[in-house]
């Protein structure tokens, strides 16, 4: 029985909304990386510059300095790594390290990077975001039109990447969640409800990242420290509706929940998860 891959979020930043500053020290970051893998993460998604609207900018050389010891340790321990960055310089460095994934919240907007991307083997997580470039912003959007916007974005970007010689089999789609799709909770809920449509339209793997997002905190009136159950509910919904990868701060409860759900649904009347 198979369930979605789990990417453990490792923020080595000073100002991430959920755990800013906790893992800036390389020893703390490495310890957290080990914990995420032990708790069931299939890969580490490592970000060295926060996309929080209130975060300060981080120069690429600082990103690379923060990433270097963790990526080296991950390679030594054979942990698959996803580098979360929209900096061309940081992405170029990550490709040289042979990372398994590049995760770009701008969806690879910089066409100057395409030859380097085409020459690599890394899978590319192409994320949609309403702000187009840079970190998240508070932008009001319409839940009735958000899926059209997401579909148009992916069609344009997939065509551009394919024209540059990047095979479709290397692409993973992330529709965005929370402020990446709009300020209203209903917008993110609409995207979750319509994941099957997104899968059907493009026939590509889909990554979903709802972990600790503001729309969940708003709906249940909880702070970050108490948002675990709401996060898990949304993650399970995404898994049942076609998500191939779930990006989360807490792999252990998600792994346990998916394991039990798979065992239950494997019975004669059950529905099994699809292959990642």
ROVO-724656 format. One record per atom (N, C-alpha, C): x, y, z; residue in one letter. Coordinates in pm, whole numbers. Layout:
BEGIN
      xx      yy      zz  mifi
       X       Y       Z     a
...
# end
This chain:
BEGIN
      xx      yy      zz  mifi
      86    -119       0     x
       0       0       0     x
      89     124       0     x
      65     212     -94     x
     148     329    -109     x
      71     455     -73     x
     143     551     -20     x
      80     680      10     x
     172     790     -37     x
     131     915     -32     x
     215    1023     -83     x
     352    1027     -16     x
     450    1075     -91     x
     579    1103     -31     x
     564    1217      70     x
     647    1214     172     x
     644    1317     276     x
     775    1395     272     x
     765    1525     252     x
     881    1613     257     x
     881    1685     392     x
     987    1668     468     x
     999    1735     597     x
    1057    1874     580     x
     989    1975     631     x
    1032    2114     616     x
    1142    2145     717     x
    1255    2192     666     x
    1366    2234     751     x
    1401    2380     717     x
    1356    2471     801     x
    1380    2613     781     x
    1507    2656     854     x
    1611    2688     780     x
    1733    2741     842     x
    1734    2892     817     x
    1638    2956     881     x
    1611    3099     861     x
    1596    3169     996     x
    1602    3300     991     x
    1587    3380    1114     x
    1442    3418    1139     x
    1357    3415    1035     x
    1225    3477    1049     x
    1112    3401     980     x
    1122    3268     968     x
    1008    3191     919     x
     893    3202    1019     x
     770    3201     970     x
     654    3227    1056     x
     637    3122    1165     x
     682    2998    1140     x
     653    2891    1235     x
     768    2856    1327     x
     891    2871    1279     x
    1005    2827    1361     x
    1131    2909    1333     x
    1113    3036    1299     x
    1226    3121    1265     x
    1331    3126    1374     x
    1456    3103    1335     x
    1568    3113    1428     x
    1603    2984    1501     x
    1512    2886    1505     x
    1537    2765    1584     x
    1651    2680    1527     x
    1667    2684    1394     x
    1763    2593    1331     x
    1870    2666    1251     x
    1896    2792    1286     x
    2001    2867    1218     x
    2139    2805    1245     x
    2160    2761    1367     x
    2287    2697    1401     x
    2296    2563    1327     x
    2407    2538    1257     x
    2417    2414    1180     x
    2395    2287    1262     x
    2440    2286    1388     x
    2419    2167    1471     x
    2271    2146    1499     x
    2199    2256    1525     x
    2054    2245    1549     x
    1983    2202    1422     x
    2026    2255    1308     x
    1964    2219    1181     x
    1986    2072    1149     x
    2107    2024    1171     x
    2137    1884    1143     x
    2057    1792    1235     x
    2047    1831    1362     x
    1968    1750    1456     x
    1823    1744    1414     x
    1769    1857    1367     x
    1630    1859    1322     x
    1613    1777    1194     x
    1712    1785    1104     x
    1706    1704     983     x
    1702    1556    1016     x
    1786    1512    1110     x
    1786    1372    1153     x
    1650    1333    1211     x
    1593    1425    1290     x
    1463    1396    1351     x
    1353    1383    1245     x
    1354    1472    1148     x
    1252    1468    1042     x
    1258    1335     966     x
    1379    1291     936     x
    1395    1163     865     x
    1351    1047     954     x
    1392    1051    1081     x
    1353     944    1174     x
    1202     940    1193     x
    1138    1056    1182     x
     993    1064    1199     x
     916    1028    1073     x
     986     996     965     x
     916     947     847     x
     926    1030     722     x
    1007    1137     722     x
    1023    1217     601     x
    1098    1138     494     x
    1046    1139     372     x
    1114    1074     260     x
    1223    1163     202     x
    1212    1293     224     x
    1311    1389     176     x
    1305    1511     267     x
    1415    1588     269     x
    1419    1714     343     x
    1400    1828     245     x
    1306    1917     274     x
    1289    2039     195     x
    1352    2153     275     x
    1469    2198     232     x
    1550    2290     310     x
    1543    2430     251     x
    1502    2525     333     x
    1495    2664     290     x
    1582    2752     378     x
    1663    2838     314     x
    1753    2926     389     x
    1714    3072     378     x
    1597    3100     317     x
    1545    3236     309     x
    1394    3228     321     x
    1338    3295     418     x
    1195    3285     445     x
    1112    3358     339     x
     993    3302     311     x
     897    3369     223     x
     789    3443     302     x
     806    3447     434     x
     715    3522     521     x
     709    3669     475     x
     588    3727     461     x
     579    3865     414     x
     659    3965     498     x
     679    3934     625     x
     751    4027     714     x
     900    3993     726     x
     946    3897     648     x
    1085    3854     659     x
    1178    3950     586     x
    1303    3951     630     x
    1405    4031     563     x
    1463    3952     446     x
    1512    4023     347     x
    1575    3956     234     x
    1705    3889     275     x
    1741    3783     205     x
    1864    3710     232     x
    1944    3701     101     x
    2068    3746     105     x
    2153    3740     -13     x
    2187    3595     -47     x
    2204    3562    -176     x
    2232    3424    -215     x
    2354    3364    -144     x
    2458    3445    -121     x
    2576    3389     -55     x
    2547    3346      88     x
    2452    3416     152     x
    2411    3376     288     x
    2328    3248     281     x
    2237    3241     183     x
    2160    3118     163     x
    2254    2998     147     x
    2352    3013      60     x
    2444    2903      30     x
    2526    2867     153     x
    2569    2969     228     x
    2645    2943     351     x
    2563    2863     450     x
    2434    2895     461     x
    2347    2822     553     x
    2320    2681     504     x
    2304    2666     374     x
    2267    2537     317     x
    2383    2438     314     x
    2504    2488     295     x
    2619    2401     267     x
    2637    2287     368     x
    2646    2313     498     x
    2672    2200     590     x
    2556    2101     596     x
    2434    2149     577     x
    2319    2060     586     x
    2310    1972     461     x
    2331    2031     345     x
    2326    1954     220     x
    2439    1851     218     x
    2557    1890     264     x
    2669    1794     270     x
    2636    1678     363     x
    2580    1709     480     x
    2544    1603     575     x
    2435    1514     518     x
    2339    1573     449     x
    2232    1494     389     x
    2288    1398     283     x
    2381    1449     203     x
    2443    1363     101     x
    2518    1247     166     x
    2590    1277     273     x
    2664    1173     345     x
    2571    1067     400     x
    2454    1111     449     x
    2357    1019     509     x
    2257     962     408     x
    2274    1002     282     x
    2187     956     173     x
    2041     995     194     x
    2022    1117     245     x
    1887    1172     256     x
    1857    1253     130     x
    1750    1223      59     x
    1713    1307     -55     x
    1686    1450      -9     x
    1731    1547     -89     x
    1718    1688     -52     x
    1644    1766    -159     x
    1556    1852    -113     x
    1492    1954    -195     x
    1540    2089    -144     x
    1599    2170    -231     x
    1641    2305    -192     x
    1531    2403    -233     x
    1481    2474    -133     x
    1369    2568    -150     x
    1428    2708    -166     x
    1435    2755    -292     x
    1492    2887    -318     x
    1446    2937    -454     x
    1425    3069    -465     x
    1396    3127    -597     x
    1516    3207    -649     x
    1629    3200    -581     x
    1751    3267    -625     x
    1822    3182    -730     x
    1851    3242    -846     x
    1921    3170    -952     x
    2059    3125    -906     x
    2127    3209    -830     x
    2261    3173    -781     x
    2254    3053    -687     x
    2155    3055    -597     x
    2140    2944    -503     x
    2098    2817    -575     x
    2009    2829    -671     x
    1967    2713    -748     x
    2083    2653    -825     x
    2168    2739    -883     x
    2284    2690    -958     x
    2377    2612    -866     x
    2398    2665    -746     x
    2482    2595    -648     x
    2419    2461    -613     x
    2289    2459    -589     x
    2221    2335    -550     x
    2231    2229    -659     x
    2220    2271    -785     x
    2232    2175    -894     x
    2371    2112    -896     x
    2474    2191    -867     x
    2611    2139    -862     x
    2628    2037    -750     x
    2547    2051    -645     x
    2554    1956    -533     x
    2479    1827    -563     x
    2407    1824    -673     x
    2334    1704    -711     x
    2210    1678    -629     x
    2143    1786    -582     x
    2022    1766    -502     x
    1913    1702    -587     x
    1820    1636    -521     x
    1715    1562    -592     x
    1606    1653    -646     x
    1581    1765    -575     x
    1471    1854    -613     x
    1514    1999    -595     x
    1461    2086    -681     x
    1465    2231    -660     x
    1320    2276    -645     x
    1292    2349    -539     x
    1157    2395    -508     x
    1155    2547    -520     x
    1081    2600    -618     x
    1084    2743    -648     x
     945    2803    -632     x
     929    2892    -534     x
     797    2953    -512     x
     758    3047    -625     x
     852    3082    -710     x
     820    3163    -828     x
     796    3076    -951     x
     806    2946    -934     x
     777    2855   -1044     x
     876    2865   -1159     x
    1003    2895   -1130     x
    1107    2904   -1231     x
    1077    3013   -1333     x
    1066    3134   -1281     x
    1035    3249   -1366     x
    1156    3297   -1445     x
    1277    3262   -1400     x
    1399    3311   -1463     x
    1442    3219   -1576     x
    1410    3258   -1700     x
    1442    3172   -1815     x
    1591    3157   -1838     x
    1672    3248   -1781     x
    1817    3235   -1795     x
    1869    3110   -1727     x
    1791    3057   -1631     x
    1829    2935   -1561     x
    1796    2809   -1640     x
    1714    2818   -1743     x
    1662    2699   -1808     x
    1770    2608   -1865     x
    1877    2661   -1929     x
    1981    2568   -1977     x
    2044    2486   -1865     x
    2070    2548   -1749     x
    2126    2475   -1636     x
    2027    2372   -1584     x
    1900    2409   -1578     x
    1798    2315   -1532     x
    1787    2197   -1628     x
    1792    2226   -1757     x
    1779    2121   -1858     x
    1896    2023   -1852     x
    2015    2074   -1814     x
    2134    1990   -1809     x
    2143    1906   -1682     x
    2052    1928   -1590     x
    2055    1857   -1462     x
    1956    1741   -1462     x
    1961    1664   -1352     x
    1865    1555   -1333     x
    1762    1586   -1225     x
    1775    1702   -1160     x
    1687    1736   -1048     x
    1543    1748   -1094     x
    1452    1702   -1009     x
    1310    1727   -1035     x
    1278    1869    -989     x
    1184    1931   -1058     x
    1154    2072   -1036     x
    1014    2089    -982     x
    1004    2148    -863     x
     873    2176    -803     x
     832    2316    -847     x
     736    2320    -938     x
     693    2444   -1001     x
     573    2497    -924     x
     594    2601    -845     x
     485    2652    -762     x
     419    2774    -822     x
     288    2778    -811     x
     210    2895    -849     x
     197    2987    -727     x
     207    3116    -750     x
     186    3214    -643     x
     129    3341    -704     x
      31    3399    -637     x
     -36    3516    -693     x
      54    3639    -697     x
     161    3642    -617     x
     247    3760    -619     x
     348    3755    -734     x
     351    3644    -808     x
     438    3625    -924     x
     585    3613    -885     x
     641    3715    -820     x
     782    3710    -783     x
     799    3751    -638     x
     905    3695    -574     x
     937    3734    -437     x
     857    3659    -334     x
     872    3705    -208     x
     805    3639     -96     x
     655    3663    -100     x
     582    3593     -13     x
     436    3602     -10     x
     390    3744      22     x
     275    3780     -33     x
     214    3909      -6     x
      66    3889      25     x
       6    3985      93     x
    -138    3978     123     x
    -215    4035       3     x
    -261    3946     -83     x
    -333    3985    -205     x
    -470    3919    -203     x
    -574    3998    -220     x
    -710    3946    -221     x
    -740    3883    -357     x
    -790    3761    -357     x
    -824    3692    -481     x
    -965    3633    -470     x
   -1020    3593    -583     x
   -1156    3542    -591     x
   -1153    3389    -596     x
   -1217    3322    -501     x
   -1218    3175    -506     x
   -1279    3119    -633     x
   -1368    3196    -698     x
   -1433    3147    -819     x
   -1342    3148    -941     x
   -1234    3224    -934     x
   -1145    3234   -1050     x
   -1005    3181   -1025     x
    -978    3138    -903     x
    -841    3100    -869     x
    -793    2979    -949     x
    -879    2882    -974     x
    -833    2763   -1046     x
    -802    2796   -1191     x
    -874    2888   -1248     x
    -843    2931   -1384     x
    -707    2998   -1390     x
    -681    3079   -1291     x
    -551    3146   -1283     x
    -438    3045   -1268     x
    -457    2948   -1179     x
    -356    2845   -1157     x
    -333    2764   -1284     x
    -441    2726   -1352     x
    -428    2647   -1474     x
    -354    2724   -1583     x
    -386    2852   -1598     x
    -318    2935   -1699     x
    -169    2945   -1668     x
    -137    2963   -1539     x
       3    2973   -1499     x
      78    2845   -1534     x
      21    2730   -1495     x
      91    2605   -1520     x
     104    2575   -1669     x
       2    2604   -1746     x
      10    2579   -1890     x
     124    2660   -1952     x
     132    2788   -1914     x
     238    2874   -1968     x
     376    2827   -1924     x
     391    2797   -1795     x
     522    2760   -1743     x
     567    2623   -1792     x
     476    2527   -1798     x
     512    2394   -1848     x
     558    2402   -1993     x
     488    2481   -2073     x
     526    2496   -2214     x
     665    2558   -2226     x
     694    2658   -2143     x
     824    2725   -2149     x
     936    2629   -2106     x
     913    2555   -2000     x
    1015    2461   -1952     x
    1036    2347   -2052     x
     927    2298   -2109     x
     937    2191   -2209     x
    1012    2238   -2333     x
     985    2362   -2375     x
    1053    2417   -2493     x
    1203    2432   -2469     x
    1242    2443   -2342     x
    1384    2456   -2307     x
    1452    2320   -2292     x
    1380    2213   -2318     x
    1439    2081   -2313     x
    1429    2011   -2179     x
    1339    2060   -2094     x
    1318    2000   -1961     x
    1198    1906   -1970     x
    1221    1778   -1952     x
    1116    1679   -1970     x
    1003    1694   -1871     x
     882    1669   -1915     x
     765    1677   -1827     x
     776    1583   -1709     x
     845    1471   -1728     x
     857    1372   -1620     x
     937    1426   -1502     x
    1003    1540   -1520     x
    1080    1600   -1411     x
    1001    1707   -1336     x
     879    1735   -1378     x
     803    1845   -1321     x
     703    1797   -1216     x
     693    1875   -1109     x
     596    1854   -1002     x
     524    1987    -981     x
     393    1983    -974     x
     316    2106    -963     x
     272    2133    -820     x
     288    2257    -778     x
     241    2302    -646     x
     150    2422    -668     x
      19    2407    -643     x
     -73    2518    -670     x
     -59    2634    -573     x
      16    2614    -462     x
      27    2717    -359     x
     -88    2704    -260     x
     -64    2754    -141     x
    -166    2754     -36     x
    -148    2880      49     x
    -250    2913     129     x
    -240    3030     215     x
    -222    3157     135     x
    -131    3242     180     x
    -111    3371     113     x
     -59    3356     -29     x
      -7    3240     -64     x
      38    3221    -200     x
     -77    3215    -300     x
    -198    3190    -252     x
    -314    3195    -343     x
    -412    3306    -307     x
    -400    3366    -189     x
    -488    3478    -154     x
    -515    3485      -5     x
    -571    3597      36     x
    -593    3622     178     x
    -714    3547     235     x
    -812    3515     153     x
    -932    3448     202     x
    -906    3299     222     x
    -955    3245     334     x
    -943    3101     358     x
   -1014    3021     250     x
   -1124    3073     201     x
   -1203    3000     102     x
   -1125    2973     -26     x
   -1028    3058     -57     x
    -947    3037    -178     x
    -864    2910    -163     x
    -795    2896     -50     x
    -717    2775     -27     x
    -805    2651     -21     x
    -922    2663      42     x
   -1014    2550      49     x
   -1061    2510     -90     x
   -1084    2608    -175     x
   -1126    2579    -313     x
   -1018    2502    -387     x
    -893    2542    -370     x
    -783    2472    -435     x
    -775    2328    -386     x
    -790    2307    -257     x
    -788    2170    -204     x
    -901    2087    -263     x
   -1020    2143    -270     x
   -1136    2069    -324     x
   -1114    2030    -469     x
   -1038    2109    -540     x
   -1025    2089    -685     x
    -892    2027    -726     x
    -823    1967    -631     x
    -699    1897    -666     x
    -721    1791    -774     x
    -831    1713    -769     x
    -850    1615    -876     x
    -857    1679   -1015     x
    -914    1799   -1024     x
    -921    1868   -1152     x
    -781    1906   -1201     x
    -698    1950   -1108     x
    -561    1988   -1142     x
    -483    1867   -1191     x
    -499    1754   -1122     x
    -433    1631   -1164     x
    -479    1588   -1303     x
    -608    1597   -1324     x
    -665    1554   -1451     x
    -620    1644   -1566     x
    -611    1773   -1540     x
    -578    1869   -1645     x
    -435    1853   -1696     x
    -340    1822   -1606     x
    -200    1822   -1646     x
    -132    1686   -1639     x
    -190    1591   -1567     x
    -132    1459   -1561     x
       7    1455   -1501     x
      33    1546   -1408     x
     165    1554   -1344     x
     150    1539   -1192     x
     257    1497   -1125     x
     251    1488    -978     x
     223    1624    -917     x
     151    1622    -805     x
     114    1746    -736     x
     166    1742    -593     x
     231    1852    -552     x
     275    1870    -414     x
     180    1966    -345     x
     145    1936    -221     x
      59    2023    -142     x
     129    2055     -10     x
     128    2183      26     x
     190    2225     151     x
      93    2315     228     x
      19    2252     319     x
     -76    2327     403     x
     -24    2343     546     x
      92    2289     575     x
     140    2278     712     x
     149    2414     782     x
      69    2426     891     x
      69    2545     978     x
      28    2674     907     x
     -37    2664     791     x
     -69    2783     713     x
    -171    2873     784     x
    -164    3001     746     x
    -248    3102     811     x
    -397    3076     791     x
    -437    3021     676     x
    -580    3000     653     x
    -636    2896     750     x
    -555    2797     786     x
    -599    2698     885     x
    -607    2761    1023     x
    -507    2840    1058     x
    -506    2905    1189     x
    -626    2999    1204     x
    -662    3064    1095     x
    -776    3155    1097     x
    -907    3078    1114     x
    -920    2966    1046     x
   -1045    2890    1051     x
   -1073    2832    1189     x
    -969    2786    1259     x
    -991    2721    1388     x
    -953    2810    1507     x
    -900    2927    1479     x
    -866    3019    1588     x
    -752    2969    1675     x
    -651    2910    1613     x
    -537    2855    1688     x
    -408    2925    1648     x
    -313    2924    1740     x
    -179    2973    1710     x
     -97    2859    1648     x
      22    2893    1601     x
     108    2795    1534     x
     130    2670    1619     x
     154    2689    1748     x
     186    2576    1836     x
      69    2478    1851     x
     -53    2522    1819     x
    -172    2438    1839     x
    -236    2394    1708     x
    -169    2417    1596     x
    -235    2397    1467     x
    -212    2257    1409     x
    -144    2170    1484     x
    -115    2035    1435     x
    -236    1956    1389     x
    -342    1943    1469     x
    -459    1865    1426     x
    -525    1920    1300     x
    -537    2052    1291     x
    -598    2112    1172     x
    -511    2087    1049     x
    -381    2099    1066     x
    -289    2068     956     x
    -306    1925     910     x
    -310    1832    1003     x
    -322    1690     969     x
    -451    1662     893     x
    -561    1724     936     x
    -688    1704     866     x
    -679    1749     720     x
    -619    1865     698     x
    -606    1916     561     x
    -511    1830     479     x
    -405    1780     543     x
    -310    1694     471     x
    -375    1562     430     x
    -455    1505     518     x
    -523    1381     484     x
    -623    1402     370     x
    -693    1516     374     x
    -785    1547     265     x
    -709    1555     132     x
    -594    1624     135     x
    -514    1638      13     x
    -468    1501     -37     x
    -426    1415      56     x
    -380    1282      16     x
    -492    1203     -51     x
    -612    1210       5     x
    -725    1137     -51     x
    -771    1193    -184     x
    -730    1315    -214     x
    -774    1378    -338     x
    -661    1397    -439     x
    -557    1315    -424     x
    -460    1304    -532     x
    -324    1364    -509     x
    -297    1424    -393     x
    -163    1480    -370     x
     -59    1369    -372     x
      48    1390    -447     x
     155    1291    -458     x
     266    1315    -356     x
     279    1441    -312     x
     379    1479    -213     x
     312    1573    -114     x
     338    1551      15     x
     290    1640     119     x
     413    1699     189     x
     419    1830     192     x
     532    1901     253     x
     486    1948     392     x
     556    1900     497     x
     503    1921     631     x
     613    1948     732     x
     577    2019     840     x
     670    2040     951     x
     677    1918    1043     x
     572    1834    1042     x
     562    1724    1136     x
     533    1592    1063     x
     638    1524    1018     x
     616    1400     944     x
     554    1287    1026     x
     587    1279    1156     x
     546    1162    1234     x
     394    1143    1239     x
     314    1244    1281     x
     169    1221    1284     x
     111    1197    1145     x
     169    1262    1044     x
     120    1240     909     x
     150    1099     862     x
     272    1053     884     x
     308     916     846     x
     219     815     917     x
     197     832    1048     x
     114     739    1124     x
     -30     740    1072     x
     -83     859    1048     x
    -222     870    1002     x
    -240     805     865     x
    -145     830     774     x
    -153     771     641     x
    -141     618     647     x
     -55     569     734     x
     -37     424     748     x
    -166     357     794     x
    -230     414     897     x
    -355     357     947     x
    -465     368     842     x
    -474     483     776     x
    -577     503     674     x
    -560     401     561     x
    -435     378     520     x
    -410     280     415     x
    -451     139     457     x
    -422     103     581     x
    -461     -30     630     x
    -612     -45     631     x
    -682      58     677     x
    -828      50     681     x
    -886      42     541     x
    -838     129     453     x
    -899     140     320     x
    -856      28     227     x
    -761     -56     270     x
    -718    -168     185     x
    -817    -283     188     x
    -920    -274     273     x
   -1020    -380     281     x
   -1104    -387     154     x
   -1193    -486     145     x
   -1271    -509      23     x
   -1349    -387     -25     x
   -1401    -307      69     x
   -1481    -192      28     x
   -1400     -63      33     x
   -1271     -72      61     x
   -1189      47      80     x
   -1134     104     -48     x
   -1079     224     -33     x
   -1014     292    -147     x
    -869     311    -109     x
    -777     264    -194     x
    -635     276    -164     x
    -579     405    -224     x
    -472     452    -166     x
    -404     569    -221     x
    -334     531    -351     x
    -319     629    -437     x
    -247     606    -562     x
     -97     607    -542     x
     -25     564    -642     x
     120     562    -635     x
     176     703    -648     x
     274     743    -561     x
     334     874    -572     x
     404     891    -706     x
# end
